[in-house]
Amino acid sequence: MKARLFADENRKWWTLAAVSFGLFMIMLDNTIVNVALPSIQSSLHLKISELEWVVTGYALTFGALMLTGGKLADLMGRRLIFVAGLVIFTLSSLACGLAGSASVLIAARVVQGVGAALMNPATLSIITVTFPPRQRGTAIGIWAGVSALALAIGPLVGGLITEHINWNWIFFINVPVGALGILAAFTFIDESRDTSHEQRPDVPGLVTSALGLFALSYALIEANSYGWTSARILAAFAIAAVSLAAFVLLELHQRLPMLDLSLFRNRGFAGANAVMLLVGLAMFGVFFYVSLYVQQVLGYSPTQAGASFLPWTVLIILIAPRAGKLSDRIGPRPLVTFGMVVLAGSLFWFSQLGVSESFWSLLPGMLLGGVGMGVAMAPVTAAAMSSVRPDKAGVGSAVLNSMRQVGGSLGIAIMGAIVASGVSSGLAAGDTRQLAFLNGFHHALITAGVIALVGALIALATLQHARHREEAAAPAADFVEAA
């Protein structure tokens, strides 16, 4: 029985299990931390800007380094980079759990993002080279299911651990999973690399994009602390503008650019990525502040807060695959447009909530959010992937995922700036701290709703009405990751 289980013909399925270990940690970390934020803030005495950096630090490095992670995997070996990312992620998770101050926790979260950026592109590449075409769809479906499971149970698991053990254990849980993943990787994954063409990391592009995104996030998050017209904040905005402009110029003239800007000449690809960027801008900050709202204003326990997000995540899991299939028949435009409008409705609903709401007041917003994201995410991913040639599918997927992560990190910074401004004006007007928070919270959600509506207009104007290129079908994994 044991010999048959570990026979050569089954090795590829053990390979899938090994990469799924790493993938599960990455996706779990996207949702498990949010419910623990109030407990982390209370335990480490964090300012709201420091709490934003706990989430933004991870999302920013994840998004900024993802394209480089994919190139390194192709150049140096996919198993090597996957294991390197897994080691970094596991050790930094241990550091997060042991952190006793804001600076240590934020630094460890940034390093976690580096590990995730190395692991994530390698997982799908390993599956692609391991499975023959006739089994690849099944393998990617399992890969997608692992993503969905981690996303769905993250808030609830985070709430249970935070309430009944300690917030530190939302990070400690990664350590044994990571150790098993490292062991499984060396046991079951064969090394592979791309030898078809020259591979070289784009170091200038990486440095300028990372510096620009960090400076922009810093300016938005810290502006209310130092003043929007202070020399520090103005300098940060100037560094961001110069660095991002330099990044675009470098990518236009690099022989092997990190980001192939020629892809954006296709209106469908540019539109799909713009929508994904706006989803990140609108939604990451909302998840962050809704988690604070339900616990600090409504008085929910961490477990109750995690459970309150279940309608949202379960609907995404149920609807996204069906929306993807429907998009093959009618095209992505009507689905993405409808989904973004429904998502905007969810955000406007949350913007009307007060200080004494029940779960039943939250539920319509959660249901609308789940339907909106479930309907929009698979088709927008399909729209992006159908707009690139098959040989560019890897970089197209990486660009789309990077857009989501970068949009998310900037979304937390932008929503944080709006909330902080609303809190300041509310306190100046004599409101209690709770009412002042609600003032900023409502303004941020209205802004996020408008951003979602802009995404709907972009989808309507740029995405094709019906697809006619069968070879451009997007892998199922992409929409789950995007969700």
N, C-alpha and C positions, 0 to 999 in steps of 0.2 A: 504493500500500500504506500509506504513512504517513498520507495523507489519510483513508483508510478506518479506520485504527487510532484516529485522534483525532477521528473524526466525532462529531456531537452525540449520536447514539444510544448511543455507547460512553462518553460522558463520565461517566455515573454509576458505571461500573466503575473508572474512574480515580479518582473520588471515594472509592470503597471502598478502593482501594490506598493513597490518601493517609492516610485515617484509620487504616488498618491499620499504617502505619509507626509512628504514635504509640502505638497499642495494643500493638504488639509490644514497644516499649521498657518500657512500664509492667509488662506481665506478665513479661517477662524479668527485670526488677529484683526481682520478688517471690521469685525462686528463685536467681538467679545469685550473689547476695551471700553466701548462707549458707555455701557451700563455701570462700569466701575468708576467712571470719572468723578462723581461726587465723593465717593469714598477715598479715592486717591487725593483729591483736593483737600479733604478734611485731615487725612493722615499726614500728609507732607506739608500742609499749610501753603498750598499753591495759590498764586494769583491767577485770575482768569486767563491772562495772556500766557502764563506758564502752562496752564492746562491745555490751551490751544496748541502749544508747541509739542505737547505729548502726542497729539494726534497728527499735527502737521509735519513734524519731523520725520515720522515714519512714511506718510503718504508722499512727501516731497522727494525724499531720497529714492523711494520705490519707483516713482514715476520718472524722475530725472535719469536714473541709471539703468532702466529696463532695456533700452535699445543697446546700450553698451554691454549689458549682461548677455544679450543674445549674440552679439558679435564675438565676445570672449568665448562663449560656449562653442561656436562654430570654429574658432581659431585654435583654442587650447584643448578642446575635448569636452563633450557635453556632460559626461559623468563627472569629470574633474571639477567643472564649474558648479554643477549641481551639488556635489558633496561640499565644496568650498562654501557655497551659499548656505547650505544646511548647517555646517559647523558654525559659521558666523551668526546665523539666526538663533541657533540653540544657545550659544554662549551669551549672546546679547540678551536673550530672554531671561537667562539666569541673572544677568546684571540688572535687568529691569526689576525682577522680583526682589533683589537685595537692595535696591536703591533706597537711600534714606534722605535724599534731597531732590529738589526739582532739577538741578543741573545734571546730576547723575542719571536720573530717569530719562530726561530728554536726550542726553548723549547716547544712552543705550538704545532708545527708540530709533534714533537716526541710524545707528549701526544695524539694528533689525531691518530697516528699510534697505540697506545695502545687501544684506543676506537674501532678502526676498527678491530683489531685483536680479540677483545672480541665479536664484533657483527657478523663478517663474518661467522665463523663456525656455530654459533647458527641459522642463517637464514635457511640454508638447513636442519639442524636437526629438526627445528620446523616444516618445511613443511613435512618432512618425517614422523613425528609422528602424524601430523594433518590429512593428506589425506590418504584415503584407496588406495591400489595398483592400482585400476582401474582408479583413478583420479590423481595419483601422477605424471604421465608423463605430463599431461596437466598443472598441477601446476608448475612443474619445467620448462616447456616451457615458461610460463608467467614470472617466476623468471629470466630466461635467457633473455627474451625480455627486461625486465627492465634494466638488466646489459648492454645489447647492446645499448639501447636508451641512457643511461647515458654516455657510452663510445663515442658514435657518436656525441652527441650534446655538450659534454664537451668543446672541443676546441673553437667552435663557440660561445657558451654562455660565456665562459671565455673572449673571445675577445670583444664581445659586452659590457659586464659589465665593463671590464677594460677601454675600450675606451670611453664609454658614461656615466659611473658613476664614479667608482674608483676601483682599484684593491682590496681594502678592502672588497668589496661586494661579491667577489667570495667566501669568507668565511662567511660573514654575511648571505648569502642566506641559509646556512645550519641550521641557528638557528630556523626559523619558521618551516622548514621541520622536524627538530629534535623534536621540541615541539609537533607537530602533531603525529609524530611517537611514542613518549613516551605515549601520551594519548591513541593512538590506541592500543599499546601493552598491556596496563593494561585493556583495554576494551574488546579486542577480543582474546588475546593469552592465552591459558591455560598453566599452569606450567607443565613441564615434566622433568624427569631426567632418567639417565641410572642406573637401579638397578640390571642389570643382572650380573655384576661382580664388583670387587673392583676398585674404581676410586681414584687416588691420583696424585696431581700435581708433576711433576718431577722438584723440585726446583734447585738441583745441575745442572741438564742438562740445565735448563733455564738460570741460572747465567753464566755458562761457555760458552754457545753458544752466548749469548748476548754480553758478554765481549769480546769474540774473534772476533765477527763480527764488533763490534764498533771499537775495536782497529785497525783492518785491514782497515776499511773505513777511520778512522782518519789518519792513516799513508799514505794512497794513496792520500787523498784530501789535506793534509797539507804538503806533502813532498816538494813541490816546494816552499813553503813559508819558511820552516825551513832548507831545504837541505836534500837530500836523505841519507846522511851519518851522519846527526846530531844525538846527543844522544837521543833526544826526539823521532825522527822517528824510529830509530833502536830499541828503547825500546818498541814502539808501535807494531812494527812487531814481536818482541820477545813475548810480551804479547799475541798477536793474535795466534802465533804458539802454545804456551803452553796451552792457554785456549781451542783452538779448538781440540788439541790432548787430553786434559783432557775430553772434551765433548764426543769424540768418545769412550774413555775408559769407562767412566761412563755409556754411553748408552749400551755398550756391557755387562755390569755387573749389571745394575739396574733391579730389579724385574718388575717394571712397568715403562719402559723408555718413555720419551717424544717422541723420534724418534725410531721406531722399525727397527733397522738396518738389521734384518733378511730379510726384504722385498727386500733389494738390492741384495740378492742372486739370485733373478730372473733377468736374463739378460734383458728381455723386460722392466721391471719396472726400473731397473738401467739406461738403455739406454734412456728411455722416460724422466726420471728426469734429466739426463745429458743434453739432448736436451733443456728442458725447462729452465734449469739454463743458458745455453748458449744463448738462446733467450733473457732472461733478461739481461745478460751481454752485448749483442750486441745492444739491442733496447732501453732500458731506457735512456742510455747516448745519443743515437742518437736523440730521441725525445727532450731531454733537449737542445742539442746544435743546432739542426735544428731550434727550436723555436727562439733561440738567433740569428742564422744566418739570418733568413728571416726578422727579425725586425731590428737588429743592422747593418747588412751588406746591405741587399736589401732594407731596409727602409719601410717594410710593417707596416701598422697599426695593432694593436692587433686583430681587426675584420678580416682583410685580412689574418693575420697569422692563425687565427682559421679556417677560411674558406678553406685555402689551404690544411689543413689536412683532409677535408671531403672526397675526393676520397679514401683515405687510409681507413678510418673507415667504410665508406659505403660498400666498397668491402669486408671487413672482415665480416660484417653482412650478406651480400648476399651470400658469398661463403662458409663460415664456416659450415652452416647446411648441405649443399650439399656435402661438403668434408667429413663430418661425416658419412653420409649415404653411400657414395662411399667406405669409409674405411671399412664398414661392409662387403662389397662384395670382395674387392681386398686386404684388409689388409692395415695397416698404413705405411709400409715401403716405397713403391713408392711415396706415397703422401707427407710424411714428408720430404723425401730426396729431392723431386722436390721443395717443398715449401721453404726449407732452401736454396737451390741453387738460386731460384728466389729472395729470400730475400737478399742474398749476392749481387746479381746483382743490386738491389735497392741501397744498401749501396755504392757499387763501383760507381754507377751513381752519387750519391750525392757528392762523393769525388772528382769529376771533376768540380764542379760548381765554378763559379768565383764571382766577385763583381758586375756584372751588368746583372744578369740573370732575365728573365721574369718568370711569372707563368708557361708558356708553357715549360720552361726548367726544372722546378720543377716537372711537372705533370708526366713524365715517371717514375721518382723515386717513386712518391707517388703511382702510379698504380702498379708498380712492388712490392712495399712493401705491399700493400693491398692484392694482389693476393698471395704473398708468405706466409704472416701470415694467411690469410684465408684458404689456402690449408693445412698448416702444423698444426695449433693449435688444431683443433678438433681431427684429427687422433692421434696426440701425446698424448692427454688426454685419448683417447680411448685405446691407447696402454698401458698406465700406469694402467688404471683401469681394463683392461682385464687381467692384470698380477697378481692381488691380489684376494684373496678369498672374497666372498660377505660380510663376517663378518668383513673384514678389509677395506671395501670400504671407510669408513669415514676417517680413518687415511691415507689411500692412497691418497685420494683427498686433504687432508690437507697438506701432504708432497709435493705434486705436486705444489700447490699454494704457499707454503712457498719457494720452489725452485725458482719460478718465481720472488717473491718479493725480496728474498735475492740476487738472481742474478742481479736484477735491481738495488738495492742499491750499490752493488759492481761495476756494470757496469758504473754507473754515476761517481763513484770514479776513476775507471781505465781510462775511457775516459777523465775525467777531468784532470788527471795527464798527459795524452798524449797531450791534448790541451795546458795545461799550459807550458809543455816543449817546444812545438812548438812555442808558443807565445814568450817565452824567447829567443829561438834561432833566431827567426825572427827579434825581436827587436835588438838583438846583431848584426845581419847582416845589420841593417840599414833600415829594412822595416817599413812602417807605421803600427800603431796598428791594422788597419783593415786587412792589408795583413798578419801581424803576426798571427792574429786570424785564418785567412783562412789556413795558414800553419799548425797550430795545428789541426784545424778542419778536414782537408784532411787526416792527419795521423791517427786521431781517427777513421774516417769512414773506412779507409782501414783496420785498425785493426779489427773493428767490422765486416767487410765483411769477413775477414779470419776466425773470430770466427764462423760466420754463416756457412761457408763451413765446418769447423770442425764438427759442429752440423749435417750437411748433411752426413758426413762420419760415424759419430756415429749411426745415424738413419739407414743407409744402413747396418751397421755391426751388430746391436743389435735388431732391431725391427723385428717382425715376418712378413712374406710375406702375410699371409692370416689368418684370425681369424676363429676359429672353436668352440669357447665357447660362446654360446648365452647368458648364464647367466651373462657374464662379461661385457655386454654392458655398456658403460659409460653414465651417465646422461647428458642431453643436457646442463645443467647449467655449467658444468665444462669447456667446450671449450670456452664458451663466457667469463667466468671469466679469462681463460688463455689468450684469445685474448686481 
